[in-house]
Amino acid sequence: MTTLTSISASVQRHRAAAALAAVPVLAAVIGAALGWALHGDSTSTTTRPAASPDVRTYAAGDLRLTLPEGWTRTSKGLSVPGLDPARTTLLGSVSTDVAVALVAPTSPSLLPAQLDTGTRRPRIVRAGRVRAYHYVVALGANRVIDLYTAPTTQGTATVACSSAVYELGECESVVAALRLVRGSFIAPGDDAGLLERLPAVVASLNARRGPLRVRLAQAPNAEAGARAADGLAAAYAAAARPLRSIIVRRGAALATVRNLHRLRAEHEALATALRIGDRATFTHTAMLIRADEARLDRRLAAWQRALRST
C-alpha cells in the first residue's frame, strides 16, 4: 500500500469518526441559531393595541415608530455621517429633526464608524421599553446632536436627533417609540455588538461547513481531503472576520474569536498533513479539531443563554 493510499484510508476512518462526533456539536449550534430566531419571533408577534387616528407609523428597515400628530416624514433633514441615506428615515416636528436607521455594528460602541473616535463614553438610558446608549456628538464646529444606539438582533437601531431648542425629552420619546417587525432588542453592554452579529455569522458558518465536513469525511484521496480542509479553514476565517472589530479585547468575546482562529489554523495544518502524507500530524490535528469544536459549541451555547437573558 502506498503512503498516499494509506493516508487516504486514514482520512476516511478518522474523519468519519470525527464527523459523527461533530454531529451533536453542529446540531447544538444550529439549535442555538434557531433559538435566537425563535427568541426574536416571540417578541415581535405580540398583539399591540390599534393606533389612534391622530398617530402615524413610520418605517426604517425592520424598525417601526408610532409617533403622535405633529411628526411628519421629510425628504431633507438631518444628515449623519455613517448613516446610508437610502436606508435612513428622516422625520421632523416643529422644533426637532430626527434620522432613524438600522446599522450593522462596527465597534463595541455601536456608533457609525465615521463618528467613532474611540474616546466617547456613553450613558445608558431607558426610554419606554428600549435601552440604548446615549452619545452627544459634534457635527462640525457649530452643531451638536444627540445620538442613541440600541442593539437588536437585526442590527443597531440608531436615532440621531437635533433640536432647535434643547428638548431631550422629545428625542427620547422617539427612542421609546421604536419597535421591531422581527427580532428583539438586546441590552446595551460590552458584548452587545457581538450578540448582534453572531446569529448571522453562525448561520453562514453552518451553511458552509456542513457540506465541507461531508466532503472531508468521504474524500476519495488525500488531495480531495486537503481541499475540503482548506474550505473549512476559509469558513472559520470568514466567521471570525466580522467579529474582530466589534468585540472587547478580553473575556468570552475574545475567547470565541480566538477559538474560530484556532479552528482555521488547525484545518490548514490538516490540509498540509494530508498533502505531505504526515499521518502522525494528521491524527494529532484531528484530535485538536474535535476538542476545539466542542469548545466552540459550549461558547455558542453560553452566548445563546446571554441573549435570552437580555
C-alpha positions as CSV (number, residue, x, y, z in Angstrom):
1,M,0.0,0.0,0.0
2,T,1.4,3.4,-0.9
3,T,1.7,6.3,1.6
4,L,-1.0,8.2,-0.3
5,T,-3.4,5.3,-0.2
6,S,-2.7,4.7,3.5
7,I,-3.3,8.4,4.3
8,S,-6.5,8.4,2.3
9,A,-7.8,5.4,4.2
10,S,-6.8,7.0,7.4
11,V,-8.6,10.2,6.4
12,Q,-11.8,8.3,5.9
13,R,-11.6,6.4,9.2
14,H,-10.6,9.4,11.3
15,R,-12.9,11.9,9.6
16,A,-15.9,9.5,9.7
17,A,-15.4,9.2,13.4
18,A,-14.8,13.0,13.7
19,A,-17.9,13.8,11.6
20,L,-20.1,11.6,13.9
21,A,-18.6,13.2,16.9
22,A,-19.2,16.6,15.5
23,V,-22.9,15.9,14.7
24,P,-24.1,16.9,18.3
25,V,-21.8,20.0,18.1
26,L,-23.3,21.1,14.8
27,A,-26.8,20.2,15.9
28,A,-26.3,22.3,19.0
29,V,-25.0,25.3,17.1
30,I,-28.0,25.1,14.6
31,G,-30.2,24.8,17.7
32,A,-28.6,27.9,19.1
33,A,-29.2,29.8,15.8
34,L,-32.8,28.6,15.7
35,G,-33.2,29.6,19.4
36,W,-32.1,33.1,18.6
37,A,-34.5,33.3,15.7
38,L,-37.4,31.9,17.8
39,H,-36.5,34.3,20.6
40,G,-36.8,37.1,18.2
41,D,-40.1,35.9,16.8
42,S,-41.6,35.6,20.2
43,T,-41.2,39.3,20.9
44,S,-42.2,40.6,17.5
45,T,-45.6,38.8,17.3
46,T,-47.1,40.4,20.5
47,T,-50.5,41.8,19.8
48,R,-50.5,45.6,20.2
49,P,-53.4,48.0,20.6
50,A,-54.6,49.6,17.4
51,A,-53.2,53.1,16.8
52,S,-55.5,56.0,17.4
53,P,-56.3,58.2,14.4
54,D,-54.0,61.1,15.5
55,V,-50.8,59.0,15.3
56,R,-48.8,57.7,12.4
57,T,-46.4,54.8,12.0
58,Y,-43.1,55.2,10.1
59,A,-40.7,52.5,8.9
60,A,-36.9,52.2,8.8
61,G,-36.0,48.8,7.7
62,D,-37.3,46.3,10.3
63,L,-37.9,49.3,12.7
64,R,-41.3,50.8,13.2
65,L,-42.1,54.1,15.0
66,T,-45.6,55.2,16.0
67,L,-45.5,58.9,16.8
68,P,-48.2,61.5,17.7
69,E,-49.6,64.2,15.5
70,G,-47.0,66.8,14.7
71,W,-44.4,64.5,13.3
72,T,-44.0,64.1,9.6
73,R,-41.7,62.3,7.2
74,T,-39.3,64.6,5.3
75,S,-37.2,64.2,2.2
76,K,-34.4,66.5,3.5
77,G,-33.3,66.8,7.1
78,L,-30.6,65.6,9.4
79,S,-27.6,64.2,7.6
80,V,-25.4,62.0,9.8
81,P,-22.0,60.5,8.7
82,G,-22.2,56.7,8.6
83,L,-26.0,56.5,8.0
84,D,-26.8,55.4,4.5
85,P,-29.4,57.9,3.1
86,A,-31.1,55.2,1.2
87,R,-31.7,53.2,4.4
88,T,-32.4,56.2,6.7
89,T,-35.8,57.6,7.6
90,L,-35.9,61.3,8.2
91,L,-38.6,62.7,10.4
92,G,-39.4,66.2,11.7
93,S,-41.6,68.0,14.2
94,V,-41.9,71.8,14.8
95,S,-38.6,72.0,16.6
96,T,-36.8,68.7,16.1
97,D,-35.2,66.8,13.2
98,V,-34.6,63.0,13.5
99,A,-32.8,60.4,11.4
100,V,-33.6,56.7,12.1
101,A,-31.8,53.7,10.7
102,L,-30.7,50.1,11.4
103,V,-26.9,49.9,11.1
104,A,-24.5,46.9,11.3
105,P,-22.2,47.3,14.3
106,T,-18.6,48.2,13.5
107,S,-17.2,48.5,17.1
108,P,-18.3,47.8,20.7
109,S,-19.5,51.5,20.9
110,L,-22.2,50.7,18.3
111,L,-21.5,54.1,16.8
112,P,-21.2,54.5,13.0
113,A,-17.6,54.1,12.0
114,Q,-17.3,57.8,10.8
115,L,-18.3,59.0,14.3
116,D,-16.4,56.5,16.4
117,T,-13.4,58.3,17.9
118,G,-12.8,55.6,20.5
119,T,-12.9,58.1,23.3
120,R,-16.6,58.8,23.8
121,R,-18.2,57.4,26.9
122,P,-22.0,57.0,26.6
123,R,-24.6,56.8,29.3
124,I,-27.3,54.1,29.2
125,V,-30.8,55.5,29.0
126,R,-34.2,53.7,29.3
127,A,-36.8,55.2,27.0
128,G,-40.0,53.2,27.5
129,R,-39.1,49.6,26.9
130,V,-35.9,50.4,24.9
131,R,-32.5,50.6,26.5
132,A,-29.9,52.5,24.5
133,Y,-26.5,54.2,24.6
134,H,-26.8,58.0,24.5
135,Y,-24.0,60.0,23.0
136,V,-23.6,63.7,22.5
137,V,-21.8,64.1,19.1
138,A,-20.4,67.2,17.4
139,L,-21.1,67.5,13.7
140,G,-18.6,70.1,12.5
141,A,-17.7,73.1,14.6
142,N,-21.1,74.5,15.4
143,R,-23.6,71.7,15.6
144,V,-24.2,69.1,18.3
145,I,-26.7,66.2,18.1
146,D,-28.0,63.5,20.4
147,L,-27.3,60.1,19.1
148,Y,-28.9,56.9,20.5
149,T,-27.8,53.4,19.7
150,A,-29.9,50.5,20.7
151,P,-28.6,47.0,19.9
152,T,-31.0,44.5,18.3
153,T,-30.8,41.1,16.6
154,Q,-31.4,42.9,13.3
155,G,-28.6,45.5,13.7
156,T,-28.1,48.7,15.8
157,A,-31.3,50.8,16.0
158,T,-29.8,54.3,15.6
159,V,-31.6,57.5,16.3
160,A,-29.9,60.9,15.6
161,C,-31.8,63.9,17.0
162,S,-31.2,67.6,16.6
163,S,-33.5,70.3,18.1
164,A,-33.7,74.0,17.5
165,V,-34.2,74.2,21.3
166,Y,-32.9,71.7,23.8
167,E,-35.7,69.1,24.2
168,L,-34.1,65.9,25.3
169,G,-37.5,64.5,26.2
170,E,-38.7,64.8,22.6
171,C,-35.6,62.9,21.4
172,E,-36.1,60.2,23.9
173,S,-39.8,59.9,23.0
174,V,-38.7,58.8,19.5
175,V,-36.4,56.2,21.0
176,A,-39.2,55.0,23.2
177,A,-41.4,54.6,20.1
178,L,-39.0,52.1,18.5
179,R,-40.4,48.6,17.7
180,L,-39.2,45.7,15.6
181,V,-41.1,43.8,12.9
182,R,-38.9,40.8,13.6
183,G,-36.1,40.1,16.1
184,S,-35.6,41.6,19.5
185,F,-33.8,44.3,21.4
186,I,-30.6,43.4,23.3
187,A,-29.4,45.1,26.5
188,P,-26.5,47.5,25.9
189,G,-23.2,46.2,27.2
190,D,-19.7,45.3,26.1
191,D,-20.8,42.3,24.2
192,A,-23.9,43.7,22.6
193,G,-22.2,44.1,19.2
194,L,-21.1,40.5,19.2
195,L,-24.6,39.3,20.1
196,E,-26.0,41.4,17.2
197,R,-23.7,39.7,14.6
198,L,-23.3,36.2,16.0
199,P,-26.6,34.6,14.8
200,A,-26.0,35.5,11.2
201,V,-22.3,34.6,11.5
202,V,-23.2,31.1,12.9
203,A,-25.9,30.5,10.3
204,S,-23.4,31.3,7.5
205,L,-20.7,29.1,9.1
206,N,-23.0,26.2,9.4
207,A,-24.2,26.5,5.8
208,R,-20.5,26.3,4.6
209,R,-19.0,23.8,6.9
210,G,-21.8,21.2,6.8
211,P,-21.2,20.1,3.1
212,L,-17.4,20.5,3.6
213,R,-17.3,18.1,6.5
214,V,-19.1,15.6,4.4
215,R,-16.6,16.1,1.6
216,L,-13.7,15.7,4.0
217,A,-15.1,12.5,5.6
218,Q,-15.8,11.0,2.1
219,A,-12.7,12.2,0.3
220,P,-11.5,9.5,-2.2
221,N,-7.9,10.6,-1.9
222,A,-5.6,12.9,0.2
223,E,-5.8,15.8,-2.2
224,A,-9.6,15.9,-2.2
225,G,-9.5,15.8,1.6
226,A,-7.0,18.6,1.7
227,R,-9.2,20.8,-0.5
228,A,-12.1,20.2,1.8
229,A,-9.9,21.1,4.8
230,D,-8.8,24.3,3.1
231,G,-12.5,25.1,2.6
232,L,-13.2,24.6,6.3
233,A,-10.3,26.8,7.2
234,A,-11.7,29.5,5.0
235,A,-15.1,29.1,6.6
236,Y,-13.7,29.7,10.1
237,A,-11.7,32.6,8.9
238,A,-14.8,34.2,7.4
239,A,-16.7,33.7,10.6
240,A,-14.0,35.4,12.7
241,R,-13.5,38.3,10.3
242,P,-16.7,40.4,11.0
243,L,-16.4,39.8,14.8
244,R,-12.9,41.1,15.3
245,S,-13.8,44.8,15.3
246,I,-16.9,44.6,17.5
247,I,-15.5,42.7,20.5
248,V,-14.0,43.9,23.6
249,R,-10.4,42.6,23.9
250,R,-11.0,40.4,26.9
251,G,-13.2,37.7,28.3
252,A,-15.6,35.4,26.5
253,A,-15.9,37.5,23.3
254,L,-12.1,37.4,22.7
255,A,-12.0,33.7,23.6
256,T,-14.8,33.0,21.0
257,V,-12.9,34.7,18.2
258,R,-9.6,33.0,19.1
259,N,-11.5,29.7,19.1
260,L,-12.5,30.4,15.5
261,H,-8.9,31.3,14.5
262,R,-7.6,28.1,16.1
263,L,-10.0,26.0,14.0
264,R,-8.9,27.9,10.9
265,A,-5.2,27.2,11.7
266,E,-5.9,23.5,12.6
267,H,-7.8,22.9,9.3
268,E,-4.9,24.5,7.4
269,A,-2.5,22.1,9.3
270,L,-4.7,19.2,8.5
271,A,-4.6,20.0,4.8
272,T,-0.9,20.2,4.8
273,A,-0.5,16.9,6.6
274,L,-2.7,15.3,4.0
275,R,-0.7,16.7,1.1
276,I,2.7,15.5,2.5
277,G,1.4,12.2,3.9
278,D,2.2,13.0,7.5
279,R,-0.1,10.5,9.4
280,A,1.1,11.5,12.9
281,T,0.3,15.2,12.4
282,F,-3.0,14.4,10.7
283,T,-4.1,12.2,13.7
284,H,-3.0,14.8,16.3
285,T,-4.6,17.7,14.4
286,A,-7.9,15.8,14.0
287,M,-8.0,15.4,17.8
288,L,-7.3,19.1,18.3
289,I,-10.1,20.0,15.9
290,R,-12.5,17.8,17.8
291,A,-11.6,19.4,21.1
292,D,-11.9,23.0,19.7
293,E,-15.3,22.2,18.0
294,A,-16.5,21.1,21.4
295,R,-15.2,24.4,23.0
296,L,-16.9,26.4,20.3
297,D,-20.2,24.6,20.9
298,R,-20.0,25.4,24.6
299,R,-19.2,29.1,23.9
300,L,-22.1,29.5,21.4
301,A,-24.5,27.9,23.9
302,A,-23.3,30.4,26.5
303,W,-23.9,33.3,24.1
304,Q,-27.4,31.9,23.4
305,R,-28.1,32.0,27.2
306,A,-26.8,35.5,27.4
307,L,-29.1,36.6,24.5
308,R,-32.1,35.0,26.2
309,S,-31.4,36.8,29.4
310,T,-31.4,40.3,27.8
